[in-house]
């Protein structure tokens, strides 16, 4: 797990201005809404971010 203040913006998942879309409401989530990034095995999501529309912590798609 990487603390929020130590997330590297050079990471290929975080270079853009968005992390992806909220799976609940389909609103694009900006990188500033990143809550946590973690390493995992398999196909589990590696990011949690707060949706600016519904306010829920989600795995951006």
C-alpha positions as CSV (number, residue, x, y, z in Angstrom):
1,X,0.0,0.0,0.0
2,X,1.3,3.5,-0.9
3,X,0.2,6.4,1.3
4,X,-1.7,9.1,-0.6
5,X,1.0,11.7,-0.3
6,X,3.5,9.3,-1.8
7,X,1.6,8.3,-5.0
8,X,3.9,8.7,-8.0
9,X,2.3,10.7,-10.8
10,X,4.6,8.9,-13.3
11,X,2.6,5.7,-12.7
12,X,1.0,4.8,-16.0
13,X,-2.4,4.4,-14.2
14,X,-2.3,7.9,-12.8
15,X,-0.8,10.1,-15.7
16,X,-4.1,11.3,-17.1
17,X,-6.4,13.8,-15.6
18,X,-8.9,11.0,-14.6
19,X,-8.7,7.7,-13.0
20,X,-11.6,6.3,-14.9
21,X,-15.4,6.3,-14.5
22,X,-17.5,5.6,-11.5
23,X,-19.1,2.1,-11.9
24,X,-22.3,3.4,-10.2
25,X,-23.0,6.7,-12.0
26,X,-20.5,6.7,-14.9
27,X,-19.0,10.1,-14.0
28,X,-15.3,10.5,-14.7
29,X,-13.2,10.6,-11.5
30,X,-10.2,13.1,-11.4
31,X,-6.9,12.0,-10.0
32,X,-7.3,14.4,-7.1
33,X,-10.0,12.1,-5.8
34,X,-7.7,9.1,-5.3
35,X,-8.1,7.7,-1.8
36,X,-5.8,4.7,-1.9
37,X,-3.7,2.7,-4.4
38,X,-2.6,-0.8,-3.6
39,X,-0.8,-3.8,-5.1
40,X,-2.9,-6.9,-5.6
41,X,-2.9,-10.2,-7.4
42,X,-5.2,-11.3,-10.2
43,X,-7.9,-9.0,-11.6
44,X,-8.8,-7.1,-8.4
45,X,-8.9,-3.3,-8.8
46,X,-5.9,-1.5,-7.6
47,X,-7.5,1.9,-6.8
48,X,-10.1,3.3,-4.6
49,X,-11.3,6.9,-5.4
50,X,-14.2,9.1,-4.2
51,X,-16.7,9.8,-6.9
52,X,-17.3,13.5,-7.2
53,X,-20.9,12.9,-8.2
54,X,-22.3,10.2,-5.8
55,X,-19.5,10.6,-3.1
56,X,-19.0,6.9,-2.7
57,X,-15.5,5.2,-2.6
58,X,-15.4,3.1,-5.8
59,X,-13.0,1.2,-8.0
60,X,-12.8,3.4,-11.1
61,X,-13.3,1.6,-14.4
